[in-house]
Structures are given as C-alpha cells and as structure tokens.
Amino acid sequence: MAKELAANNPTNDDSAQIDGLQVVAFKLRDEEYGVNIFQVQEIRNLVNITRVPFAASYIQGVINLRGSVLPVIDLKKRLGLEQTPYTDDTRIVTVMVGELPVGMLVDAVTEVLTIKSKLVDPKKAVDKTDISKFLSGIGNMDGRLVIMLNLEEIVGVPG
C-alpha cells in the first residue's frame, strides 16, 4: 500500500518538506505520530509475537514475516509512554531502517498525510534532549500536529 502511494513523490530533503512530505500517520495513546512513507514497507494486523530472552525492554519480540525473522519494537515502551491494552486497531508497521526491516507496534494507523509546511525542529518544542533525539520534527497541518519519528535513533541504527 505505502509503496504504491510513494511511487511519484519526491525524496525526503529540505525541498520535499517545503513542497510536501508524505507520511504514514498512526496513533500512540492520544497523540499522532508519523514516519516518512518511503520507510514503510507494509502494515499488518497484530499477530503472535515470540519473546526473545535478554532483549532490550522495548523489543516486544519477533515475528515470522514470509520466512524471515522480523524484530518488533513496542514504540510506547521505547518512547516512555504509558502502556495501553492491544485492540482490534493495533497494527504492526513494518519499516526499513537502513538495510534493517523492523516492525513497530502502534495503537492504530490513521492515514497517509501530506505535510506541506517545513517541519518544526523538535529541540525547540521539547526540553528533554534524551527524548528529542527520537524526533525528527513536528508537522503542523492547519493546527493538527504530527510528531515525526527519527527511526534511526529509535532502532539504534546509524543514519
């Protein structure tokens, strides 16, 4: 789904942010977050996740994705948000971070958005630098705020 929508869009550079950046938007608790559509591979319903001993606390476990092992991150744990129960809307968003495919648990995927204005620097909006490293910006669409995530920092892959 995401790849077809992204086929005719510019890359993620400063001019793309001014012209329009397409993002996949999703909910974590009551806030809306987004990632660049070019990083999204697919969106899946919640499946059984196998726990991995001694993994970081935010690693929920792994799933079998067409014969490959896919690590799944609980984004609420990684971002320090309070946990909520899984629902019928809970999804696993598969993203590519560098060459690494990773699944992210989200409360619900809302839509694909085009953010037409330049993203706001998160360091101006957040005092805690340990949290702001996970943010790449905050998009404002007519008063609707979408917190853009820095997946390289979240996953721990050099960007």
N, C-alpha and C positions, 0 to 999 in steps of 0.2 A: 504494500500500500504506500508506504513512505517513499520508496524509490521511484514509483511512477509519478508521484506528486512533485518530487525533487528534480525530475529529469531536465526541465527547462529553466532552472533557477541559477542565479549567479553563485559564486563561491562565497565563503564567509570571510570577507575582508572589509575594510572600513567603508568602501563604496557600496558594498552589498548591504551593510547595516543602514546606510542612508536611503538607498533605493527600496529596500525591503528584504528582510531576513525571514525565511520560513522556518518555523519551529513547531515541533510536536509538543503540545501543552498537556500537562497532567496535574492531578491534584495529589498533594501530600497534606493530610489533615484538611484545613480550610484554605490553604494557600495554593496558588497556581504557579507551577514551575515549567520550564521548557528547556529543550535541547535542540540544537541545530538539526534540521531534518536530514541532512547529509550523513549524520552519525547513526540514524535509526535504521535498523535492518528489518525488524518486524515487531508486531505487538501480539502477544499471546495471552490466552486465558491462563489463570493460575493452575498449575499442575503440582503434583507431589514433588517436594524439594528434599533431596537427600542431604542430611547434615554432614559436615566434614569436621572430624576431630581436630582440635588445636587451631582452627581457622580464626581469623580476626572476628571480633564480636559482631561486626556489621555484615559479615559474609553469612547469608542465610543458609547457603549450601550450594549444591549443584543439581542441574537437571540434564537429561538426555535430550539433545537437540539434533535430531536426524543422525544419530550415531556418534555425535561429538559431545564432550562434556562441557557444559556451559556454567561458569560460576554465576551465582545470583547474589546481588547486593541488596540488602534492605536499606533503601535510601533514608527512611526515617531514622533508623539507628545511626547511620553514617553522618547525618546532619544534626544529630542530637535532638530530634523531635520526639514527642511522646508517642508511644505505640498505640495503635487502634486495631480492632479485630479486622480480619480479612472479610470482604463482602463479595457479592457476585460481580461487582465492578472492579475488583482488584485485578491488576494486569502485570505481566512481565514484559517490560520494554527491552528488546534486545538491541544493543548499541555496539558500534565498533569504536574502540578507543585505541588509536594507533592500529596495530595489527591484531589486537585482542578483542574477541567478542565477549560481551558481558551482559547479563540480564540484570534489570533493575526492577525491584518490586515497587509499584506505585498504587495509590488508592483507586485511581480512575484516570483513564486517558480522556481528555475533553475534546480536543480538536487540533487541526493544523491551522496555525495562525501566521499572518504576515505582519511582522513588526516593521513599520515604515520609518520610524524615527531612530536616531542613533541611540544605542544602549547607554544607560546611565552607569557610571563607574560604581561598583558595589562598595568600594572603600569609602566613598562619600556618604553611603547610606547605612553602613554597618561599622560599629566601633570595634568589634572583636576581630582582630586580624586572623585568628585561627579559623573562624567561620568564613570570613570573606574570601579566603583562598579557594573555597569551593564554588564561588560565584564568579561568573564571567561578566555579568551585567544585569540590569533590571530594565525590562522593556515596558514602555508606557503606551498603551493603545487607548486613547480617549479616556484616561483615568483608570483603565484596567491594567494592573501591574502584573507582569510575568517575570519571575525570578529565573534568570538564565544560569544553568549549572556549568561548571568547569569540570567536565568528565575526566580529564587527565589527572586532576588533583584528587577527585573523588576515588578513582580507581587506583591511583598511585603510579600511573604510567607517565614517564617524562613526555611532555608535549612538545 
